[in-house]
Amino acid sequence: MKQKIVIRITLNNGKKNARSKAMQIAVGLQGVESVSLQGEDSSQIVVVGDNIDSVILTSLLRKKVGFAELTSVSPISTEGEKPKQETKPSEFGIQPMVWLTYPAGVPSYYQPGVPYFAYDVAGYN
């Protein structure tokens, strides 16, 4: 479900590059399609995307930038839009990169050639 999230932030708290930092945080979330600054003094961040968790976004902005208040969350209807024509990439076009996933933890290695020794201690009770 596409949604539009509006968050009001305070950008004049003395920190350098607070606007760019806030936009980087918003773009870093999964499902974000566009981010823009709106309002009289660019104090509102408008985030448009698919299945974005607005509470997580607001709490990240509070931790990294400063005061942030969730103003509105509204769904965006896609009924009036024309369906996009899918284009097939050419034979030599850009191919998507596939990242391999590894299970969590440290890999353990089994070395079958290592012998184990057992000793009998005489006189031990």
C-alpha positions in Angstrom: 0.0 0.0 0.0 1.5 3.3 -1.1 1.4 6.0 1.5 2.4 9.6 2.1 4.0 10.5 5.5 4.5 14.1 6.7 6.8 14.7 9.6 7.5 18.1 11.1 11.1 18.5 12.3 13.1 21.4 13.9 16.0 22.2 11.7 17.4 25.3 13.4 18.9 23.6 16.5 22.4 24.6 15.7 23.5 21.4 14.0 25.2 21.5 10.7 23.6 19.8 7.7 20.5 18.8 9.6 18.4 18.9 6.4 20.6 16.6 4.4 21.0 14.3 7.4 17.2 14.0 7.9 16.8 13.3 4.2 19.5 10.6 4.2 17.8 8.9 7.2 14.4 9.0 5.4 15.9 7.6 2.1 17.7 4.8 4.0 14.5 3.1 4.9 13.1 0.2 2.9 10.3 1.1 0.5 10.9 4.8 0.2 10.3 6.2 -3.3 10.7 9.9 -2.8 11.6 12.4 0.0 11.1 16.2 -0.2 11.1 19.2 2.2 8.0 21.3 2.3 6.5 24.0 4.4 7.3 27.7 4.9 10.8 27.2 6.2 11.3 23.6 4.9 10.4 22.2 8.3 8.3 19.3 7.0 9.7 16.1 5.4 7.3 14.4 3.0 8.1 10.8 2.4 6.2 8.8 -0.2 6.7 5.0 -0.5 5.3 1.5 -0.1 4.8 -0.1 3.3 6.9 2.4 5.3 6.8 2.2 9.1 6.1 5.8 10.1 6.9 5.2 13.8 10.4 3.9 13.1 11.1 6.8 10.7 10.0 9.3 13.3 12.0 7.7 16.1 15.1 7.6 13.9 14.7 11.3 13.1 14.4 12.1 16.8 17.6 10.2 17.6 19.7 11.6 14.9 18.4 15.1 14.1 16.3 16.4 17.0 12.7 17.1 17.6 10.3 15.3 15.1 6.6 15.1 15.2 4.5 12.8 13.0 1.9 15.1 11.4 0.0 12.8 9.0 0.0 9.4 7.3 -2.3 9.0 4.3 -2.8 6.4 1.6 -2.2 7.3 -2.0 -4.7 5.9 -4.5 -3.4 4.4 -7.7 -6.7 4.1 -9.5 -6.3 7.1 -11.8 -2.9 6.2 -13.0 -2.3 4.5 -16.3 -0.5 1.1 -16.1 3.1 1.4 -17.0 4.5 -0.6 -19.9 7.2 -2.9 -18.8 10.3 -2.8 -21.0 12.6 -5.7 -21.2 16.2 -4.9 -20.7 18.4 -5.4 -23.7 20.8 -8.2 -24.0 23.7 -6.0 -22.9 21.8 -3.8 -20.5 22.3 -3.4 -16.8 21.8 -6.6 -14.9 20.6 -6.7 -11.2 23.2 -7.6 -8.7 22.4 -10.6 -6.4 23.9 -10.5 -3.0 24.5 -13.9 -1.3 23.1 -14.3 2.2 25.0 -16.2 4.9 23.5 -17.6 8.1 24.2 -15.6 11.2 27.1 -16.5 13.4 30.6 -17.5 13.0 31.3 -20.5 10.7 32.7 -23.5 12.4 35.2 -25.6 10.6 35.6 -29.4 11.0 39.1 -30.8 10.7 38.9 -34.5 10.4 42.6 -35.2 10.5 43.2 -33.8 14.1 43.7 -36.6 16.6 42.4 -36.4 20.2 44.4 -37.7 23.1 43.2 -39.2 26.3 45.5 -39.7 29.3 45.1 -41.8 32.4 46.3 -40.1 35.6 47.6 -42.7 38.1 46.8 -42.2 41.7 44.0 -39.7 41.2 40.8 -40.4 43.2 
